[in-house]
Every structure is written in structure tokens, then in C-alpha cells.
Amino acid sequence: MNGPHDLGGQMGFGPIDPEEDEPVFHGEWEKRALGTTLCAGALGLWTIDESRHARECLHPADYYSSTYYEIWIKALETLLLRHGSVDREELDAGRALRNTSIDRPPLKPQNVAKVLATGGPCDRPATADARFRVGEIVRMKNIHPTGHTRLPRYVRGRAGIVEEVAGCYVFPDDNAHGKGENPQWLYRVVFDGRELWGPDADAALTVSVDAWESYIDPA
């Protein structure tokens, strides 16, 4: 999906301006936004890939005018509506107006640290040999899917070198849309800056991208 989130290599957005001594949260509401999103995700109604796609689907004007946690909350509203956990009337009212039954128990405060430490591992056993090897020159496919994808626009159609065969992992492009995990090999591919942005790019610049096997063709 060529959404507003895929900003790598895009022009016109100005320089990156890191905030010195940036706090973890800029307001108390951001803490609640993070906590609410994590607790809602722990109910197991959607996958992390579906939640990422929900953020990608915001209109560009909405996405670019929203702060980080505003994007999280807007996507969470979409997910809660989609899965029937709330309805529009409840969102407008800011409180529950009906009883909603969810089979999975809520995440309790005393279990948060353990759940976060456990994470959600997405590595899976391989069912076939890896197609590519370290040191091999490969080319990213020039694809523009309508759904979720982890393939950045700026590497599509570009050649790079496999620097690591990382293992077999859940394929997010399918998992985001309820098509199953469909795990496949994941590679770390390194690109020369001039391959990505032309002869005027910094000669010392390289960019590494994690790419699933179906993104890659032999060069």
C-alpha cells in the first residue's frame, strides 16, 4: 500500500529535527493512548499487522496533521468499530452504552510487565529451503499492492546484496487481512545509496531493508 506512512526517500518534508532530551511522553494523555492501545490489542481481536494497516489507511491530510499517538488512537477506533467492540454512538459519547461480551479476559495491571516482556514472537519453522544466500545480488520487485506491505517504495525495482538470511517469519501482507500467517523467509538486503537516489547521493551511504522472500527476484 502506497500510504502516507511510507516516507522513506520522499522530498518536501524538510530535514529530520530530533528533539533534544525528548521526554518519553509529551502529555499525560499519550500514556493513556499507549496503554489503551496495548490493552485492546491484548484482547486478541486483531493482529499487529492489522493494527499497522489501520494506521496506514488514514487519509494523508489526516495522517500528516496528527501526532504519533493521535494516529494510534484514530486507528484504534477503526479497529474497535470493525470488530464490534464499540459502535459509533459509543465513540461519540465517550463511554459504553451496551454490554459487550469478549471471550478473552482483559489484561490486568499486574500482568502488563510480563506480557510486554514476552512480546509476540513471529518467527516460525521453515518448511522449505531459503531461495537466496548471503552475498547474492537481488532485485526488489516493483509492486504496488492495495493492501498492507512492508516493502518500502524507495527500494522497489532496485538491486541490493543479501547480507543476512534472518529466518522464517509471519508474512505481514497476508496476516494483516486475515489470510493466515503464511510464513516465509526473511532477508536483510543492503542497498548502495547511489542505487536508490542516483549519482549525487552520498557515496558512503548504505540502507538495509528487511524483505520477505516474495518481495525479491534474482538480479
Secondary structure as the mmCIF struct_conf table of DSSP 4:
data_model
#
loop_
_struct_conf.conf_type_id
_struct_conf.id
_struct_conf.beg_label_comp_id
_struct_conf.beg_label_asym_id
_struct_conf.beg_label_seq_id
_struct_conf.end_label_comp_id
_struct_conf.end_label_asym_id
_struct_conf.end_label_seq_id
TURN_TY1_P TURN_TY1_P1 PRO A 4 HIS A 5
TURN_TY1_P TURN_TY1_P2 GLY A 8 GLY A 9
BEND BEND1 MET A 11 PHE A 13
HELX_LH_PP_P HELX_LH_PP_P1 PRO A 18 GLU A 19
TURN_TY1_P TURN_TY1_P3 GLU A 20 ASP A 21
BEND BEND2 VAL A 24 VAL A 24
BEND BEND3 HIS A 26 GLY A 27
HELX_RH_AL_P HELX_RH_AL_P1 GLU A 28 GLY A 41
TURN_TY1_P TURN_TY1_P4 ALA A 42 LEU A 43
BEND BEND4 LEU A 45 TRP A 46
HELX_RH_AL_P HELX_RH_AL_P2 ILE A 48 GLU A 56
TURN_TY1_P TURN_TY1_P5 CYS A 57 CYS A 57
BEND BEND5 LEU A 58 LEU A 58
HELX_RH_AL_P HELX_RH_AL_P3 PRO A 60 TYR A 64
TURN_TY1_P TURN_TY1_P6 SER A 65 SER A 65
BEND BEND6 SER A 66 SER A 66
HELX_RH_AL_P HELX_RH_AL_P4 TYR A 68 ARG A 82
TURN_TY1_P TURN_TY1_P7 HIS A 83 GLY A 84
BEND BEND7 SER A 85 VAL A 86
HELX_RH_AL_P HELX_RH_AL_P5 ARG A 88 ALA A 93
TURN_TY1_P TURN_TY1_P8 GLY A 94 GLY A 94
BEND BEND8 ARG A 95 ARG A 95
BEND BEND9 ARG A 98 ARG A 98
BEND BEND10 ASP A 103 ARG A 104
HELX_LH_PP_P HELX_LH_PP_P2 PRO A 105 LYS A 108
HELX_RH_3T_P HELX_RH_3T_P1 PRO A 109 ASN A 111
HELX_RH_AL_P HELX_RH_AL_P6 VAL A 112 THR A 118
STRN STRN1 ASP A 123 ASP A 123
BEND BEND11 THR A 127 ALA A 128
BEND BEND12 ARG A 131 PHE A 132
TURN_TY1_P TURN_TY1_P9 VAL A 134 GLY A 135
STRN STRN2 ILE A 137 MET A 140
BEND BEND13 THR A 146 GLY A 147
HELX_RH_3T_P HELX_RH_3T_P2 ARG A 153 VAL A 155
TURN_TY1_P TURN_TY1_P10 ARG A 156 GLY A 157
STRN STRN3 ALA A 159 TYR A 169
HELX_RH_AL_P HELX_RH_AL_P7 PRO A 172 ASN A 175
TURN_TY1_P TURN_TY1_P11 ALA A 176 GLY A 178
BEND BEND14 LYS A 179 LYS A 179
STRN STRN4 GLN A 184 ASP A 192
HELX_RH_AL_P HELX_RH_AL_P8 GLY A 193 TRP A 197
TURN_TY1_P TURN_TY1_P12 PRO A 199 ASP A 200
BEND BEND15 ALA A 201 ALA A 201
TURN_TY1_P TURN_TY1_P13 ALA A 203 ALA A 204
STRN STRN5 THR A 206 TRP A 212
HELX_RH_3T_P HELX_RH_3T_P3 GLU A 213 TYR A 215
STRN STRN6 ILE A 216 PRO A 218
#
